[in-house]
Amino acid sequence: MDNINNQITEYSKALRLPVFRRDYKELALEAAKDRIDYEEYLLKLMEREWEAKSENRKKSQIRNARFPSKMYLTDLEREQLPQGAREKLPLLERLDFIASAQNVILAGNPGTGKTHIAIGLGLKACMQGYKVLFTTVHRLITQLRESQSERTLKQVENQFEKYDLVICDEFGYISFDKQGAELLFNHLSLRVRRKSTIITTNLGFDRWEEIFGDPVLTAALVVRLTHKAYLVNMNGVSYRLKETKKMMTEQ
């Protein structure tokens, strides 16, 4: 028996089956007690291994997405959201837009839930096995500049294309020079009609030229990003402002 146990341990290590190694004795005792046949015992052991690997994969996807915090869709106070978000969120949270490589633009004044919705959709996508990246526009441009100077831009672009969903937060909070504008334009254009991108912005499209400083480049990017995209009007009363007023009233 010891020899069999040692063999099971060695095989499970070699095949990277930690749950097999951990639980096979426990399930074997249960199977003997309940008179479960070998096939059912093996199936239960395999199910445990699969569930553990699936859970670990989800955790890894979430960790690699680099979310600044975990803001789930279930945490949203939906009645406080702008009308545009309340209307389109039930459709967006089905995540069909990822399968069809459509973009989502969440545009509106600060504090109305844009980032929360974007992260919530990203977390749900991770839980369903999609590869996700969260980044701010400022961080993305910095990364592109560095990779260009280090001559690794092509590798970064190849990696960027592989994400099923990329979330670009805080679009419009800072402007950038011609080089930054062109890098961002080229980078986002790689994903058009092939993979999904979520953009949160506090500026309407008519003001994007303020960021890029080039009307031709701005027009081209707007057309590409909005083609068959979900445009969500997030203009409304700031949720954070309402929370502040509520706290002041209570105090």
N, C-alpha and C positions, 0 to 999 in steps of 0.2 A: 504493500500500500504506500509506503514511504517513497518507493521508487516511482510509482505512478504520480504521486503528488509532486515530486520533483520534476518529472517530465512535463506535467501540466504547467507548472510555474515557469519552466524554461521556455516552453513553446509560447505561452502567453506573453512573456517578455519579448521574445523575438518578433512576434506578430503585433506587438503593441496593443495588447488586450488587457488593460489593467483591471477592468471589472470582472473578467473571467478569473483572473488571478485572485481577486479579492473575495468573490462571492461563490465560487464553484462549490466549496465545501458546504456553505450554508444552504444553498439551493439543493444540493444533493441530499442533505438530511431532510429537508422539507419534502423533497420528491419521494424519498423512501417512506416517510411518515404518511404522506397522502396517497401513496401507491401510484405516483405519476410515472408514466413510461418514459423511456430515455429520450424519445423524440421531443416530447413536451418539455422535459427538463432542459434540453439543449436549446429549444426555442426561447424559453424564459431567460436563459442566460444570455442568449444573443440579443434579445430585446433590451435587457438591462445595459448591455454594452453599447447598443445603438443609441439608446436614450442618453446615456452619459456623453458619448461622442457628439451627439447633436447639440446638447446643452453647452458643451465646451466650445463647439464651433460658433454658436451664437455669441457667447461671451467674447471670443476672440474677434469676431466681426465687429462687435460694439467697441472693443478696446482699440482696434486698428482704425476705426472711423474717426477717432480723435475728437469726439464731442466734448465741448467745454463743460457740459453738465448733462445729466440724464433728465430730460423733460418729456415725459410721456404724454401721448394724446389723451389718455384717461385722466390726466391731471388738469386738463383745460377746463375752465369755467366757460362753457360754450355760449351760454346766454350773455356773457360779457363781450364776446367777440363781435367785430363789425359784421354787418349783414352779409357782405360778400363771402366772408369766411364761413359763416354759419350755413350758407347755401351750398358751397362747394366742398367743404371738408368731408361730408359723407361719401362723396365720389372719390376724392383724393385718397382717403384712407384705405380704399380697396387696393391701391398701388398698381392699378392697371396702367397708369401713365408710365411706369418703369418698363413694363413689358412692351409697351408700344413706343418707347424711346421719345416720350413727350416731355417738354419742359414745364416748370411751374414758376410763375413770377408772382411773388407776394409783395405788393407795392402799397405803401401807405405811411402815414406819420408814425413817429416813434411810440413805442409802448403799447401797441395794439395786438401783440401776440405773434408777429411774423416769425421770429426766431424760434419760439416755442413750437409753433406748428411745423416748421422746417425740421427741427431736431426730432420732434415726435414722429414725423413721417420717416425720417432716417432710421430711428431706432426700430420702428416696426419693420422696415425693409431689412435691417440686419437680422431680426428675429425670423424672417422668412427666407433667409439664406442669400440675400443680395449683398454685394460688395459695395460699401458706402465710404465716402470721404466727406468730412466737414472741414471747411476752411473759411477764413475771412478773405475778402478781396485783397486787403493789405498784405496778409501773410502769403497769399498766393503769388502776388506780384513780386514780393521779396524773394520767394523761392525761385521764381522764373529768372529774375535778374542774376541771382547767385549761380544758378545752373548754366545760364548763358555764359557768364564769365569763366566758369569752370569747364565749359565745353561739354556739359552733360545734359543739355536741354533736350536732346532727342530721347534720351532715356526717361526723363521726367514726362515728356509728352506721351511716350508709349505706355507708361504706368497710368497716367491720367485717363487715357482712353479705355483702360480695362475696368474702371469703376462702373458699376451699374447705375449708381446715383452719386452725383457730386453736389454738395450744398455750398453755395457761395454766399456767405453772410455779409451784411453791412456794405452792400453795393451803393455807393453814393456818399458815404461818410467822408471819404477823402478823394481828392483829385490826383491825377498823376501826369507825368510828362509823356511826350510822344512815344518814347521807347516803351514805357510801361503800358500805354494804351495799345500799342501794336502787339506786345507780348500777350496781353490779356485777350485781345481780339482773336489772335491766332489760336490760343490755347482753348478758348471756349468754342471756337468754330470746329475744332476737331471732333466734338461730341454731337454736333447738330445732326439730327435724324438717325443717329446711331445709338446714343446713350442719353439718359435723362440728367438734367441739371435743375436744381432749385435755386432761385436767386431771391434774396430778400433785399428790398431797397426802400429808402425813404423818399425817393424822387420819382416823379412821373417821367414817362419816356421823353416828353418834350424838354426835360431838363438834363437828360443824359449827356448832352453835348458839353455841359459844364464840367463833367468828369473827364471826358475824352479830349475835349478841346479841338476836335476835328469833326465837322458835320458829316462828311462822307463816311468816315469810319463809324461814327455813331449810328447813322442810318442803316448801314450794312449790318451792324451787330444787332440792332433792334429787330430788323426783318428776320434774321436768322434765328434769334432766340425765341421770338414770339410766334413763329410759324407752327400752327397747330398746337400751341401751348395753352396751358390753363392760366388765365390771368385773373388773379384774386385781388379785388379792391379791399385793402386793409385800412382805409381811412376811417377814423372813428375816434371816439374819446379814448384817451390813453388809459389803459388798464392800470399801469403803474401810478398814474396821477390819481385815479379813483381810489386806489389802495392808500395812497398818502393822505388824501382828504378824509377817508374813513378813519384812519389812525388818529388824525388830528382832532376829529370830532369826538372820538372815544376818549381821548386824553383831556 
